[in-house]
Amino acid sequence: RRVGLCQSHETPVTVSRVNQKFAFIECRDAEMANKALNMNGVPFLGAILKVSRPSKYEGPMIPARTWQELTGQSLPQDAVMDSSA
């Protein structure tokens, strides 16, 4: 909401499933799913989120920007890029 990916009154995520390594979300519509891709690279609890389409996605590819490109912020120095690190 802070960078304009959705309005304050909107609920873009309709379903979420979380396990120890991954989280899967379903968005309200294709537009919200496309906007969610812009959250790639968000620093969260000392790690960097990786946001992408499902591996079997066959729809149109919409360009997305990283969180750093949207906000102009650099990555935190102590952020972990991969969950295996």
C-alpha positions, -999 to +999 in steps of 0.1 A: +000+000+000+029+024+008+042+023-028+008+022-045+005-015-054-031-014-040-055+010-023-059+010+015-095-004+012-085-033-011-078-069-001-056-082-029-048-117-014-078-141-013-060-173-003-026-181+012-008-214+020+024-214+041+049-241+050+084-239+065+101-229+032+074-214+009+043-193+009+018-195-019-009-168-025-038-164-048-048-128-057-082-113-062-076-109-100-048-109-126-041-072-121-034-078-084-012-108-092+008-087-117+013-060-090+023-086-064+053-095-086+066-061-078+072-073-042+102-094-053+131-084-032+113-070-001+134-073+030+114-094+056+126-108+089+163-106+078+157-123+044+148-111+010+115-123-004+114-140-038+082-134-056+075-151-089+048-168-109+041-205-106+066-227-125+038-239-148+024-205-155+014-201-192-002-167-193+012-135-206+044-123-191+040-088-176+072-069-167+076-063-130+101-042-110+119-052-078+111-037-045+144-018-046+135-003-080+100+008-067+112+023-035+148+034-043+160+015-013+191-006-013+192-041+002+200-043+039+236-054+044+226-083+067+198-096+045+200-132+034+193-137-003+185-174-001+168-195+025+196-221+023+222-195+035 
